[in-house]
């Protein structure tokens, strides 16, 4: 018995030691887990503090008087553009904590921008409205477009000189918009440059009636050379101001590279225009010089330095709306000599109403990408090929909207002058212009990525709506194109659609109403499936579209993720990162999603499994 008791005591001690070791291991594991949670919370609180500091600096930047730092101060990078560069520079290089921000200059070189950036979070900068200087430039640009429209109205067709002059005027606006979405333009030197560009653009627009072999074409080439030289001086000044450069990841280094490239490109372009001005008016090389000058002005989207994404979207939308407004004003101006102001007839009222209603429907079809499209889905932030096609689509939309406005002017003149027959030029410009405008809008929308729900039933409903919209768009474009190409001797249903001005305009308005109604089909399906947007956000989505089958650009998608998170951060009461960390203590987050509707101006935040989830 004594021997058994003596042998059992060591066994009990061994069991107690083993239990103590297990409890110690559990305690160590719990402490390690708690420590990792505390580290994660500390990192997220640090990120939240950085974002709060960015908001404070952003508010200070927004309240800053235009003359602070000197009326003739040097160029400063916009905070939003600098913040996007910080996100891009962090891709593949996370060793440098500050990214070299603000390391390359004296005076005001990037100080406001550098103070607002952090590698741990996006730049949360309030979106400023379009400045009055930019709005004045937009008005001048639309005036130049209207002069091209007057030339189209006079000729009754669209020829090569009209397209070339329109492209030159649009590229002048693009140069100014490209600079103003990257640098501060509130100083006197920037105002002076914008004023000189407006003067040159107005002077060149007066020669929009000219062909390639005339003095008017020489004046337009001289205008393009003058604006190119302005930007040579402007970006040479930027290069000098940021000449110290800095580390390759710094904002100053990217600005320096951007300024060198733009200065060289504009110098080569100005030499091309100067060579064209020196050629004789009857030289057969003049069209080729203009073509080369237009090609030299093409830029790779967001190649060297990102811009203020939301500001650029706003500028495009404002320019298009102003063009529609100028078309309405032009229609009323054409109608003024024929309109009976004392006793107007119902036909006159109906015609003007249909013209205005058509332009309003086009406005509804146009997708304002300022806030309706998620940055992760935007063509400019998916890959560069999609971005180039997006710019091409916007150019075509402006051209064909101008063509449609010219056709409506001819149609108004024909109707109010009580012409015996519908003029062929008015019919071709209105029908062809409308078909091309609808095609351009759908082409732009197809550049963006759409989102498909993973639920099989919801997916079938989405594809049904999508292909219904696609078939209706193709049908409307085909019918109106046939109306444009039809001859006076043709009979049938197309001839019945073009009996007179009001009849043809009413048919086109009906087509536009159908397209707008179908563009809202996505919203109707979402309301049918989900109670509200919060419920829709619980479903993951998959990318769909032409560019979804192509490889996305990782740095661009990182910028888009930062913009998406920045947009959500403005609306959130607490930090989204802190909220996700709390969720990670319990269950993994499901990821949010929303049915993306590029036809119906619907946007929202979602998790994108194809590009790596949250940031």
Backbone torsions as a table, in degrees:
resi	resn	phi	psi	omega
1	UNK	NA	-43.7	180.0
2	UNK	-63.1	-35.9	179.8
3	UNK	-68.2	-41.1	179.0
4	UNK	-63.8	-41.4	179.5
5	UNK	-65.5	-39.1	-179.9
6	UNK	-66.5	-34.9	179.7
7	UNK	-76.8	-26.9	-179.1
8	UNK	-77.4	-27.3	-179.3
9	UNK	-65.5	-45.1	175.2
10	UNK	-61.0	-33.4	178.3
11	UNK	-64.9	-41.3	178.4
12	UNK	-63.8	-41.6	178.9
13	UNK	-63.0	-40.0	178.3
14	UNK	-64.3	-39.0	178.3
15	UNK	-64.9	-41.9	179.2
16	UNK	-63.9	-41.1	178.5
17	UNK	-63.3	-41.8	178.9
18	UNK	-63.7	-41.7	178.7
19	UNK	-64.4	-40.4	177.4
20	UNK	-63.0	-40.1	178.0
21	UNK	-63.3	-42.3	178.7
22	UNK	-63.3	-43.7	179.5
23	UNK	-65.2	-37.8	176.6
24	UNK	-63.9	-42.2	178.0
25	UNK	-63.0	-41.1	178.0
26	UNK	-63.9	-42.6	179.8
27	UNK	-63.9	-41.0	177.1
28	UNK	-63.8	-41.6	178.8
29	UNK	-64.0	-41.7	178.5
30	UNK	-64.1	-40.3	178.7
31	UNK	-66.5	-41.0	177.0
32	UNK	-61.8	-41.5	179.5
33	UNK	-65.4	-43.7	177.4
34	UNK	-63.9	-37.3	178.8
35	UNK	-64.7	-41.7	178.7
36	UNK	-63.9	-37.9	176.8
37	UNK	-64.7	-41.9	179.7
38	UNK	-65.0	-38.3	177.4
39	UNK	-64.3	-41.6	-179.9
40	UNK	-65.3	-43.0	178.2
41	UNK	-63.4	-40.8	179.2
42	UNK	-62.2	-42.0	178.2
43	UNK	-63.3	-40.3	-177.9
44	UNK	-72.6	-34.6	174.5
45	UNK	-66.2	-35.6	175.7
46	UNK	-64.6	-42.5	177.0
47	UNK	-62.9	-40.8	178.2
48	UNK	-63.3	-39.6	177.1
49	UNK	-64.1	-40.9	177.6
50	UNK	-61.9	-42.5	-180.0
51	UNK	-66.4	-36.7	177.0
52	UNK	-64.4	-41.8	177.1
53	UNK	-63.1	-38.2	178.3
54	UNK	-63.4	-40.5	178.5
55	UNK	-65.2	-39.1	178.4
56	UNK	-64.1	-47.0	178.4
57	UNK	-64.7	-35.7	178.1
58	UNK	-64.1	-41.7	177.6
59	UNK	-64.2	-40.2	177.1
60	UNK	-64.0	-39.9	178.9
61	UNK	-65.2	-38.7	-179.3
62	UNK	-68.8	-31.9	-179.1
63	UNK	-87.9	-3.9	-175.8
64	UNK	-67.9	134.4	177.5
65	UNK	-67.5	149.3	-173.5
66	UNK	-65.4	-23.8	-176.4
67	UNK	-93.2	-1.0	178.7
68	UNK	-66.4	133.3	-176.2
69	UNK	90.3	-1.4	179.7
70	UNK	109.4	138.9	-179.7
71	UNK	-67.9	-29.3	179.6
72	UNK	-110.1	33.8	-174.7
73	UNK	-65.1	165.0	178.5
74	UNK	-74.2	170.9	-177.5
75	UNK	-69.9	142.8	175.2
76	UNK	-123.4	137.7	178.6
77	UNK	-72.5	136.8	176.7
78	UNK	-63.7	142.3	-178.7
79	UNK	-57.1	-41.4	-178.3
80	UNK	-65.6	-40.3	178.4
81	UNK	-66.4	-40.6	178.6
82	UNK	-66.7	-38.0	177.6
83	UNK	-64.6	-39.0	177.2
84	UNK	-65.6	-35.9	176.8
85	UNK	-66.2	-35.9	178.4
86	UNK	-61.4	-40.0	177.8
87	UNK	-66.4	-42.3	-179.2
88	UNK	-66.0	-42.3	-177.9
89	UNK	-67.9	-23.1	178.9
90	UNK	-74.7	-14.7	-179.1
91	UNK	-71.0	113.7	178.4
92	UNK	80.1	4.2	179.8
93	UNK	-148.5	91.0	-178.1
94	UNK	-109.2	6.5	-178.5
95	UNK	-76.0	-37.4	-177.3
96	UNK	-83.6	110.5	-172.6
97	UNK	-66.8	-41.1	-176.7
98	UNK	-97.6	-3.9	177.2
99	UNK	64.7	14.9	179.7
100	UNK	70.4	26.2	-173.8
101	UNK	-71.1	133.2	175.9
102	UNK	67.2	26.3	-175.0
103	UNK	-97.1	-4.0	-171.3
104	UNK	-118.6	46.1	175.4
105	UNK	-178.5	169.3	174.9
106	UNK	-112.5	178.9	179.1
107	UNK	64.2	-129.9	-175.4
108	UNK	-102.4	22.9	-173.7
109	UNK	-69.6	96.4	174.0
110	UNK	71.0	13.1	-176.9
111	UNK	-64.8	-45.6	-179.7
112	UNK	-64.1	-37.4	-178.9
113	UNK	-73.1	-42.7	-176.2
114	UNK	-64.4	-32.9	-179.0
115	UNK	-71.6	-14.2	-175.3
116	UNK	-104.7	2.7	-174.9
117	UNK	-109.2	148.9	173.1
118	UNK	-147.0	145.7	-179.6
119	UNK	-75.0	-11.1	-177.4
120	UNK	-95.1	-1.4	-178.0
121	UNK	-164.2	165.3	-179.5
122	UNK	-76.1	167.5	177.6
123	UNK	-85.8	113.7	-176.9
124	UNK	-94.7	84.5	-174.5
125	UNK	-109.8	128.5	176.6
126	UNK	-59.3	140.1	-178.8
127	UNK	-81.5	117.3	179.1
128	UNK	-83.9	147.5	176.5
129	UNK	-68.9	169.9	177.7
130	UNK	-63.6	129.4	-177.5
131	UNK	-69.3	162.1	-179.8
132	UNK	-66.4	-34.6	177.0
133	UNK	-64.1	-43.5	177.3
134	UNK	-64.6	-37.6	178.6
135	UNK	-65.9	-38.1	176.7
136	UNK	-64.4	-41.4	176.2
137	UNK	-62.0	-40.4	177.7
138	UNK	-61.7	-41.0	178.4
139	UNK	-63.3	-41.7	178.4
140	UNK	-65.3	-40.7	179.9
141	UNK	-64.4	-43.7	178.6
142	UNK	-65.8	-33.2	174.3
143	UNK	-62.0	-41.6	176.3
144	UNK	-64.1	-40.6	175.9
145	UNK	-61.2	-38.8	-179.8
146	UNK	-67.1	-30.4	175.5
147	UNK	-67.6	-38.0	174.3
148	UNK	-64.7	-39.2	176.3
149	UNK	-61.9	-36.9	176.5
150	UNK	-64.2	-36.9	176.6
151	UNK	-66.2	-39.0	176.2
152	UNK	-62.9	-41.3	179.4
153	UNK	-63.5	-37.2	-179.2
154	UNK	-72.0	-37.1	-177.5
155	UNK	-88.2	-24.7	-178.7
156	UNK	76.5	12.9	-179.3
157	UNK	-158.2	171.9	177.7
158	UNK	-113.7	117.9	-178.8
159	UNK	-116.9	-178.1	-175.3
160	UNK	-62.8	-44.9	178.2
161	UNK	-59.0	-38.1	-179.3
162	UNK	-64.4	-45.1	178.5
163	UNK	-63.9	-39.6	-179.0
164	UNK	-66.2	-45.7	-179.4
165	UNK	-66.5	-38.1	177.5
166	UNK	-62.8	-42.0	178.9
167	UNK	-63.6	-39.3	179.2
168	UNK	-64.9	-44.5	179.0
169	UNK	-63.7	-41.8	179.8
170	UNK	-65.7	-36.9	179.5
171	UNK	-70.3	-30.9	173.3
172	UNK	-62.1	-45.2	176.8
173	UNK	-63.4	-39.0	-179.5
174	UNK	-63.8	-37.5	177.6
175	UNK	-62.6	-46.4	-179.6
176	UNK	-64.9	-41.9	179.7
177	UNK	-66.8	-36.5	179.0
178	UNK	-63.0	-40.4	179.4
179	UNK	-71.7	-43.5	-174.7
180	UNK	-72.5	-15.7	175.8
181	UNK	-94.6	5.3	176.4
182	UNK	-122.4	-29.2	-174.8
183	UNK	-128.8	155.6	176.3
184	UNK	-69.3	130.7	-176.9
185	UNK	-121.2	28.4	-179.1
186	UNK	-92.6	-5.0	179.0
187	UNK	-82.5	166.8	-174.9
188	UNK	-66.4	-36.6	-178.5
189	UNK	-62.5	-40.1	178.1
190	UNK	-68.9	-39.4	176.2
191	UNK	-62.0	-40.3	179.7
192	UNK	-64.7	-42.7	178.9
193	UNK	-63.6	-41.7	178.3
194	UNK	-63.9	-40.1	178.8
195	UNK	-62.5	-45.0	179.5
196	UNK	-64.2	-38.1	177.3
197	UNK	-65.2	-37.7	177.5
198	UNK	-65.5	-42.6	177.3
199	UNK	-59.5	-46.0	-179.0
200	UNK	-64.2	-40.5	-179.3
201	UNK	-65.7	-41.0	176.8
202	UNK	-64.4	-41.9	179.8
203	UNK	-64.1	-41.4	179.6
204	UNK	-69.0	-33.3	-178.2
205	UNK	-66.3	-22.5	179.0
206	UNK	-67.5	-17.5	-178.8
207	UNK	-104.8	20.4	-177.3
208	UNK	-66.9	-16.7	179.2
209	UNK	-77.7	-14.5	-170.1
210	UNK	-76.8	157.2	172.2
211	UNK	-96.1	-173.4	-176.3
212	UNK	-69.2	-25.7	-172.4
213	UNK	-107.0	59.3	-177.2
214	UNK	-152.4	168.0	177.6
215	UNK	-68.2	-28.0	177.9
216	UNK	-63.3	-39.0	176.5
217	UNK	-63.7	-38.3	176.7
218	UNK	-62.4	-39.6	178.9
219	UNK	-66.5	-36.5	178.1
220	UNK	-67.8	-40.9	176.1
221	UNK	-64.8	-36.6	175.8
222	UNK	-64.8	-38.3	176.0
223	UNK	-62.2	-44.8	178.8
224	UNK	-63.5	-38.0	177.8
225	UNK	-65.0	-40.7	-179.7
226	UNK	-63.5	-44.8	179.7
227	UNK	-67.1	-38.3	177.5
228	UNK	-62.9	-40.0	178.0
229	UNK	-67.2	-35.2	175.4
230	UNK	-58.9	-42.3	-178.8
231	UNK	-77.5	-24.0	170.3
232	UNK	-62.1	-48.5	178.7
233	UNK	-65.8	-39.7	-177.9
234	UNK	-64.4	-45.7	-177.8
235	UNK	-81.1	-25.0	171.1
236	UNK	-64.0	-36.7	175.2
237	UNK	-65.0	-40.2	176.2
238	UNK	-62.6	-44.0	179.2
239	UNK	-60.7	-43.6	179.3
240	UNK	-63.3	-39.2	-177.4
241	UNK	-69.9	-30.8	179.7
242	UNK	-109.4	26.3	-173.7
243	UNK	-67.3	-23.7	179.3
244	UNK	-66.9	-21.4	177.6
245	UNK	65.9	-118.1	-176.8
246	UNK	135.9	-167.2	177.5
247	UNK	-59.5	154.4	-178.9
248	UNK	-59.8	-22.9	-179.7
249	UNK	-87.6	-4.4	-173.3
250	UNK	-79.5	158.8	176.2
251	UNK	-66.0	-40.9	-178.0
252	UNK	-61.4	-37.2	179.0
253	UNK	-67.0	-42.7	178.0
254	UNK	-64.9	-39.7	178.1
255	UNK	-64.1	-40.4	179.4
256	UNK	-62.4	-45.8	178.0
257	UNK	-62.4	-42.7	179.5
258	UNK	-62.0	-44.4	-179.0
259	UNK	-65.1	-38.7	179.0
260	UNK	-64.1	-45.0	-178.9
261	UNK	-64.6	-47.1	-177.8
262	UNK	-66.4	-37.5	177.8
263	UNK	-63.1	-45.0	179.6
264	UNK	-65.4	-42.5	-178.5
265	UNK	-65.3	-42.8	179.5
266	UNK	-70.4	-31.1	175.9
267	UNK	-64.9	-45.3	178.1
268	UNK	-64.5	-38.4	178.5
269	UNK	-65.6	-42.7	179.6
270	UNK	-64.2	-36.2	176.1
271	UNK	-65.3	-37.4	178.0
272	UNK	-63.7	-45.9	178.7
273	UNK	-65.3	-36.6	178.0
274	UNK	-64.4	-40.0	176.5
275	UNK	-63.2	-40.2	178.2
276	UNK	-65.4	-36.3	178.8
277	UNK	-67.7	-28.4	-179.2
278	UNK	-81.1	-14.4	-179.8
279	UNK	-71.9	150.2	174.1
280	UNK	-63.1	153.8	-177.2
281	UNK	-64.5	-25.7	-179.8
282	UNK	-95.8	12.2	-178.7
283	UNK	-72.5	136.8	179.2
284	UNK	-76.9	-6.4	-179.5
285	UNK	-86.7	-9.7	-176.4
286	UNK	-61.0	-45.3	176.9
287	UNK	-60.5	-36.1	-179.5
288	UNK	-70.2	-34.9	177.2
289	UNK	-64.5	-42.5	178.6
290	UNK	-63.7	-41.0	179.4
291	UNK	-63.0	-43.3	178.8
292	UNK	-65.6	-40.3	178.6
293	UNK	-61.9	-38.3	177.6
294	UNK	-67.9	-40.9	179.0
295	UNK	-64.5	-37.9	-179.8
296	UNK	-66.1	-19.6	-179.1
297	UNK	-89.9	-2.2	177.3
298	UNK	-75.3	141.3	-177.7
299	UNK	-127.3	145.7	172.8
300	UNK	-73.8	125.5	-176.3
301	UNK	-58.1	125.2	174.7
302	UNK	54.0	43.4	-175.3
303	UNK	-72.3	-57.8	-175.8
304	UNK	-99.1	-36.3	-172.9
305	UNK	-145.5	127.7	177.7
306	UNK	-69.9	158.6	178.5
307	UNK	-112.1	-178.3	173.8
308	UNK	-75.7	103.4	-170.8
309	UNK	-59.8	-48.2	-176.0
310	UNK	-68.6	-35.9	177.7
311	UNK	-65.0	-40.5	178.8
312	UNK	-64.5	-40.7	177.1
313	UNK	-62.4	-41.0	179.5
314	UNK	-63.2	-41.2	-178.8
315	UNK	-64.0	-41.2	178.2
316	UNK	-63.5	-42.7	179.7
317	UNK	-65.2	-41.8	179.7
318	UNK	-64.0	-41.8	-179.7
319	UNK	-62.1	-42.1	-179.1
320	UNK	-67.3	-42.8	-179.7
321	UNK	-65.3	-38.7	177.0
322	UNK	-64.0	-36.6	177.8
323	UNK	-64.6	-41.2	175.6
324	UNK	-62.7	-40.8	177.9
325	UNK	-63.2	-39.5	177.5
326	UNK	-66.3	-33.7	176.5
327	UNK	-64.0	-41.7	177.1
328	UNK	-63.7	-44.7	179.3
329	UNK	-61.9	-37.9	179.3
330	UNK	-67.3	-39.1	177.7
331	UNK	-61.6	-45.3	178.8
332	UNK	-64.6	-37.4	178.0
333	UNK	-65.3	-39.0	176.9
334	UNK	-67.5	-35.6	-177.5
335	UNK	-76.3	-18.8	-173.3
336	UNK	-56.9	-45.8	-178.4
337	UNK	-67.1	-21.8	-175.2
338	UNK	-105.2	-14.7	-173.6
339	UNK	-76.5	134.4	178.6
340	UNK	-89.2	98.0	-175.0
341	UNK	-74.0	-22.0	-178.2
342	UNK	-83.5	-43.7	179.8
343	UNK	-136.0	70.4	179.7
344	UNK	-67.4	142.7	-179.8
345	UNK	-87.5	164.3	178.2
346	UNK	-66.5	-31.8	177.7
347	UNK	-62.5	-39.5	178.3
348	UNK	-65.6	-42.8	176.9
349	UNK	-60.9	-45.3	-176.6
350	UNK	-64.9	-40.6	-179.1
351	UNK	-63.9	-48.1	179.1
352	UNK	-63.9	-36.6	178.2
353	UNK	-64.6	-44.3	179.5
354	UNK	-63.8	-38.2	178.8
355	UNK	-63.6	-47.2	178.7
356	UNK	-65.4	-39.8	-178.9
357	UNK	-64.6	-37.3	178.6
358	UNK	-62.7	-45.8	179.7
359	UNK	-65.6	-34.0	177.8
360	UNK	-67.8	-38.1	176.7
361	UNK	-64.3	-37.4	176.4
362	UNK	-64.1	-36.9	176.2
363	UNK	-62.7	-38.4	178.2
364	UNK	-69.6	-33.8	177.8
365	UNK	-69.9	-31.0	-178.8
366	UNK	-68.7	133.7	-179.9
367	UNK	-94.0	116.6	174.6
368	UNK	-79.5	106.0	-174.6
369	UNK	-85.6	14.2	177.3
370	UNK	-63.8	-46.4	-178.7
371	UNK	-138.0	-6.2	-174.8
372	UNK	-83.2	-18.3	-178.3
373	UNK	-116.4	130.2	177.9
374	UNK	-63.7	139.5	178.5
375	UNK	-56.4	-33.2	179.3
376	UNK	-64.4	-23.5	-178.5
377	UNK	-98.7	-7.9	-173.8
378	UNK	-72.4	141.3	-177.5
379	UNK	-60.2	-37.7	-178.1
380	UNK	-66.7	-22.7	-177.7
381	UNK	-112.0	17.7	176.3
382	UNK	-105.3	-60.1	168.0
383	UNK	-154.4	166.7	-170.7
384	UNK	-73.3	-29.5	176.3
385	UNK	-64.3	-43.4	177.0
386	UNK	-63.9	-38.4	178.0
387	UNK	-63.5	-40.4	178.5
388	UNK	-64.8	-44.2	177.8
389	UNK	-64.6	-33.0	177.2
390	UNK	-63.5	-44.6	176.8
391	UNK	-64.1	-40.0	177.8
392	UNK	-62.4	-42.0	178.2
393	UNK	-63.6	-39.2	177.4
394	UNK	-65.5	-38.3	176.5
395	UNK	-63.3	-46.5	179.0
396	UNK	-62.9	-36.7	179.0
397	UNK	-63.0	-42.8	178.4
398	UNK	-65.7	-40.7	179.3
399	UNK	-61.7	-50.7	-174.5
400	UNK	-74.4	-26.0	171.7
401	UNK	-66.1	-38.6	175.0
402	UNK	-65.0	-39.8	177.2
403	UNK	-62.8	-43.8	178.4
404	UNK	-62.3	-41.3	177.3
405	UNK	-62.2	-39.8	177.4
406	UNK	-64.8	-40.6	177.4
407	UNK	-64.8	-39.1	176.9
408	UNK	-65.1	-33.3	175.4
409	UNK	-63.6	-45.8	178.0
410	UNK	-64.9	-38.1	179.4
411	UNK	-66.5	-39.3	177.7
412	UNK	-63.9	-44.6	178.8
413	UNK	-62.8	-40.9	-179.8
414	UNK	-65.7	-41.5	-176.6
415	UNK	-70.7	-48.9	-176.1
416	UNK	-72.5	-24.6	176.2
417	UNK	-82.9	-0.5	177.6
418	UNK	58.0	51.3	178.2
419	UNK	-68.0	150.8	-176.4
420	UNK	-70.3	-35.0	-177.9
421	UNK	-135.1	158.7	179.2
422	UNK	-72.6	120.3	-179.3
423	UNK	-63.5	140.6	-179.3
424	UNK	-67.1	-36.0	179.3
425	UNK	-62.7	-43.7	179.0
426	UNK	-63.5	-42.8	179.8
427	UNK	-63.2	-45.0	-177.5
428	UNK	-65.2	-43.5	-176.8
429	UNK	-70.0	-40.0	-178.7
430	UNK	-71.1	-51.7	-178.4
431	UNK	-66.9	-47.5	178.8
432	UNK	-65.2	-40.2	178.6
433	UNK	-63.7	-41.6	179.4
434	UNK	-65.9	-43.9	178.7
435	UNK	-60.5	-42.7	-178.9
436	UNK	-70.3	-34.7	177.8
437	UNK	-65.1	-46.2	178.8
438	UNK	-61.6	-42.7	178.9
439	UNK	-63.5	-41.7	-179.3
440	UNK	-64.1	-42.1	-179.9
441	UNK	-63.6	-44.5	179.3
442	UNK	-69.4	-31.1	175.9
443	UNK	-65.0	-42.5	177.4
444	UNK	-63.2	-44.0	-179.8
445	UNK	-64.2	-33.7	-179.6
446	UNK	-70.2	-17.4	177.3
447	UNK	-72.5	-26.2	179.4
448	UNK	-80.4	159.3	177.3
449	UNK	-88.6	134.6	174.9
450	UNK	-102.1	161.2	-175.5
451	UNK	-117.7	129.1	-176.7
452	UNK	-112.2	131.4	177.3
453	UNK	-67.9	148.0	-179.6
454	UNK	-79.1	-20.7	176.1
455	UNK	-62.5	129.2	-172.9
456	UNK	-61.7	-42.9	-179.9
457	UNK	-65.4	-45.9	179.3
458	UNK	-65.5	-34.6	178.9
459	UNK	-64.3	-41.7	178.2
460	UNK	-63.2	-40.1	178.1
461	UNK	-63.9	-39.0	178.5
462	UNK	-63.5	-49.2	-178.0
463	UNK	-65.9	-32.3	175.5
464	UNK	-62.5	-45.5	178.6
465	UNK	-65.5	-41.4	-176.9
466	UNK	-64.4	-48.3	-177.7
467	UNK	-72.4	-26.3	171.7
468	UNK	-63.9	-45.3	176.9
469	UNK	-62.8	-40.8	-178.7
470	UNK	-64.9	-46.4	-178.8
471	UNK	-65.1	-41.2	179.8
472	UNK	-64.5	-40.2	179.3
473	UNK	-64.8	-45.8	178.8
474	UNK	-62.5	-40.0	179.0
475	UNK	-64.0	-44.1	179.6
476	UNK	-65.3	-42.7	179.3
477	UNK	-63.5	-40.9	-179.4
478	UNK	-66.0	-45.7	-177.2
479	UNK	-65.1	-46.4	-179.3
480	UNK	-68.3	-32.9	175.1
481	UNK	-66.4	-39.7	175.2
482	UNK	-63.4	-37.8	176.5
483	UNK	-62.9	-36.7	178.6
484	UNK	-67.9	-39.6	-174.8
485	UNK	-89.1	-4.0	-178.5
486	UNK	-71.2	155.6	178.7
487	UNK	-105.5	162.7	-177.1
488	UNK	-64.1	-27.6	-178.4
489	UNK	-81.2	-7.7	-178.5
490	UNK	-71.6	147.1	176.2
491	UNK	-120.5	171.3	178.2
492	UNK	116.2	-164.1	-174.6
493	UNK	-68.9	-31.5	178.1
494	UNK	-65.4	-37.9	178.0
495	UNK	-65.8	-35.1	178.2
496	UNK	-66.8	-30.5	178.6
497	UNK	-70.8	-17.1	-175.5
498	UNK	-123.1	40.7	178.9
499	UNK	-66.2	-44.7	178.2
500	UNK	-146.9	-177.3	-174.7
501	UNK	-65.9	-47.3	-177.7
502	UNK	-65.5	-39.4	179.5
503	UNK	-62.4	-47.7	-179.9
504	UNK	-64.7	-42.1	-180.0
505	UNK	-65.2	-38.1	178.6
506	UNK	-65.1	-38.2	178.4
507	UNK	-63.9	-44.1	-179.5
508	UNK	-66.3	-38.2	177.3
509	UNK	-63.8	-40.3	177.5
510	UNK	-62.1	-41.2	176.3
511	UNK	-60.2	-43.1	-179.3
512	UNK	-65.5	-36.9	177.8
513	UNK	-64.1	-41.7	178.0
514	UNK	-61.1	-44.0	-179.3
515	UNK	-64.8	-41.7	179.1
516	UNK	-65.3	-42.1	178.7
517	UNK	-61.9	-42.0	178.4
518	UNK	-69.6	-28.7	178.5
519	UNK	-67.0	-20.3	176.9
520	UNK	-91.6	6.8	-178.8
521	UNK	-65.7	-33.0	179.0
522	UNK	-63.4	-42.0	178.5
523	UNK	-63.3	-40.3	179.5
524	UNK	-62.6	-39.3	179.0
525	UNK	-67.6	-41.8	179.8
526	UNK	-63.8	-41.2	176.7
527	UNK	-65.9	-30.5	178.6
528	UNK	-72.1	-37.1	-175.0
529	UNK	-84.2	-45.7	-171.9
530	UNK	-112.6	155.7	176.7
531	UNK	-71.9	-44.7	-178.0
532	UNK	-153.9	-176.5	-179.7
533	UNK	-66.8	-29.5	179.8
534	UNK	-64.3	-39.5	178.1
535	UNK	-69.8	-37.1	178.3
536	UNK	-64.1	-31.1	-179.4
537	UNK	-69.7	-11.0	-178.7
538	UNK	-82.6	-6.4	-177.0
539	UNK	-106.1	130.2	175.5
540	UNK	-70.9	158.0	-177.9
541	UNK	-131.9	159.0	179.2
542	UNK	-118.2	146.2	179.5
543	UNK	-71.3	144.9	179.2
544	UNK	-145.4	141.6	178.1
545	UNK	141.7	176.1	-176.7
546	UNK	-61.5	-46.2	-175.7
547	UNK	-82.1	-9.6	177.6
548	UNK	-66.1	-21.3	178.7
549	UNK	-86.5	-6.0	178.3
550	UNK	-100.6	159.9	-179.2
551	UNK	-73.4	132.9	178.3
552	UNK	-81.6	157.1	179.3
553	UNK	-87.9	116.6	-175.0
554	UNK	-60.9	-48.1	178.8
555	UNK	-60.4	-38.6	178.2
556	UNK	-65.4	-39.3	179.5
557	UNK	-69.3	-30.6	174.2
558	UNK	-65.0	-40.9	175.4
559	UNK	-61.9	-41.5	-179.9
560	UNK	-64.5	-39.7	178.4
561	UNK	-63.0	-40.5	178.5
562	UNK	-64.2	-40.2	177.9
563	UNK	-66.1	-39.7	179.2
564	UNK	-65.0	-44.1	179.6
565	UNK	-67.9	-35.4	177.9
566	UNK	-64.3	-39.6	178.6
567	UNK	-66.1	-39.9	178.5
568	UNK	-70.0	-32.9	-178.2
569	UNK	-67.4	-30.0	-179.8
570	UNK	-68.6	-27.5	-176.2
571	UNK	-97.3	-14.9	-175.3
572	UNK	-82.6	144.5	176.4
573	UNK	-77.3	-37.1	178.1
574	UNK	-120.6	171.9	-178.5
575	UNK	-65.1	131.3	177.2
576	UNK	-65.0	-31.2	177.2
577	UNK	-67.1	-41.4	178.1
578	UNK	-64.5	-38.5	177.5
579	UNK	-63.7	-40.0	179.7
580	UNK	-69.2	-31.3	178.8
581	UNK	-69.8	-37.0	176.0
582	UNK	-63.5	-39.8	177.9
583	UNK	-64.1	-32.3	-177.5
584	UNK	-70.3	-16.9	176.1
585	UNK	-70.9	-25.3	-174.1
586	UNK	-108.5	-72.0	-179.0
587	UNK	-134.0	153.1	176.7
588	UNK	-61.4	142.5	179.1
589	UNK	-69.1	143.2	-174.8
590	UNK	-79.4	-19.8	-173.4
591	UNK	83.9	138.5	-176.2
592	UNK	-106.8	157.6	178.4
593	UNK	-159.0	160.9	177.7
594	UNK	-145.8	142.9	176.0
595	UNK	-59.6	115.4	179.8
596	UNK	-83.9	131.6	-176.3
597	UNK	-123.6	96.4	179.3
598	UNK	-76.0	-18.6	179.3
599	UNK	-83.7	-29.8	-171.5
600	UNK	-111.5	18.3	176.7
601	UNK	59.2	46.7	179.3
602	UNK	-112.9	129.7	179.5
603	UNK	-135.7	169.5	176.9
604	UNK	173.4	173.1	-179.0
605	UNK	-90.3	150.5	-178.4
606	UNK	-161.2	165.9	172.8
607	UNK	-93.4	135.1	-176.9
608	UNK	-110.7	98.5	-177.8
609	UNK	-65.9	-18.9	-177.7
610	UNK	-79.0	-15.5	-177.4
611	UNK	-123.7	19.7	170.1
612	UNK	101.4	11.1	174.0
613	UNK	74.2	-146.3	-172.2
614	UNK	-75.8	161.7	173.2
615	UNK	-115.1	NA	NA
